[in-house]
Amino acid sequence: MIIVLDCGSQYNQNIARRVRENRVFTEIRPYTTPVGELRRPDLEGIIISGGPWSVYDEGSPLYPKKVFDIGVPVLGICYGMQSMAYLLGGKDAVEPAEGRREYGPMEVIITSGTDSIFKGIAKGSIQTWMSHGDVVKGMPDGFKVAATSGTGHLSAMIDPHRRLYAVQFHPEVDNTEHGRDILANFVDICGCARDWTSGNFIEEKIREVRERVGDAHAIGGISGGVDSTTASTLMHKALGSRYHPILVDNGVLRKGEAREVLGYLGRHFPKMDVAYVDAGELFLARLAGVTDPEEKRKIIGGTFIEVFEREARRIGMEVPIRYLMQGTLYPDVIESVPAYGGPQDTIKSHHNVGGLPERMDLELIEPFRELFKDEVREVAKELGIPKEIYGRHPFPGPGLAIRIIGEVTPEKVAILQEADRRFITAIREHGHYDRIWQALTVLTDSKSVGVMGDARTHEYAAVLRAVTSRDGMTADVYEFPPRFLRDVTVDIVNSVRGINRVTYDCTPKPPGTIEWE
Ligand code: XMP
């Protein structure tokens, strides 16, 4: 296995994911992890992540220098390279890149290392992604230059004897040419067997859940989506009837969804006893008058927990419930919580992360907190979950509430449900569903003037959105064939009372996000 030492980079989960793509088990551990804990018999390599600091900042994440004496290969990335140079070379090793800081796409010229970290990549120029203000000026003894940037800064250094490697750019980011190859080369240098699979992941998680829960019971939300259904299946495998999945209708699900989901869960998982709680009125009452997106998310997150705690107490009359399982994924985490001390803003408080109340009676279990959606789909397949479920588009926990701009009312929910049903049905009928990452309809709070029959109308404008994506972190607009959008628009405007205009959202992510709120 390879350990990623987390120095606060927003990309550290990408590093872990790239390593996992090579079928090697990876764990992200804080930079403060004692060296004694890192010296485990199964450790084959260490990657030191980037981070938003300078090594000279007070409190910058400096791990023990003994990390380099463990005897396994080490790869430093960005701040990881600077801290490696600083710890091994002394305090003049790193300097601010006065006037020539490197952010964004940057050319790097590879001069050596094509027999190790740059194997399979020709000497010469590649495009990379950089994000740093400091540069390495003095390499520690034993290192040689492996690459320099177009700006003239050191971009990669290697000590082949101690098997220490460092790059100033981010190989874990898609914008770096050959980034995957560089990480795959490191995996080879570490001598990893490449035999870790989603099957191993399932076994490990089941063991972990059993150890943690002991004789207690757990409840969990199940929405019928990929994440919560897969996580519930795993929990059911681990705990059997001591796991109690609950489907909460929060009043902002898609049209007929609760019934449909209960139907297919019953068909596919007859042994899992799914409880159904209709809390629609409670959620909608809490949302009344609220227009701020973050507030909506927090209200929904808090109300979910309240409902779960109530259910836990109800079931708990007979058995002790201590744990709540949620199908949180890594992108929910990264967009909800600024890296510790880091410069990023919270983008959205995904309801099951940033939307949680501060005090909770139940302890959280989040088996997929480190995974991306496509990795969860792999786990789902391995668990024998049918495509009908793992192939579903993502649907956010706060549901249609974050697709209704402005106040959420039962009338607006009904309007949006009907428009969305028509859009999604057309997408399925025309064979687009599996090519799209996510399709959705937004009900704006703007009304536009139209004419129907001979009468003037003044109704809401709705927005259709369909995107392709790998993991939801970035997204591109899906290009429908010419008549498709026109036909869906006419269908919605003619059939859905309350909408008289439909537009298509062509914004990629970034700069947009997938959901409107
Ligand atoms: P954004 O809008 O941030 O969405 O580009 C990225 C992906 O995350 C989903 N999403 C959520 N999922 N709880 C969830 O479970 C949430 O609060 C939440 N907010 C956004 C979104 O649908 C997209 O797939």
Residues whose N, C-alpha, C, O or C-beta is under 5 A from the ligand:
A	BS01	XMP	S349 H350 H351 N352 P394 F395 P396 G397 P398 G472 T513 I514 E515
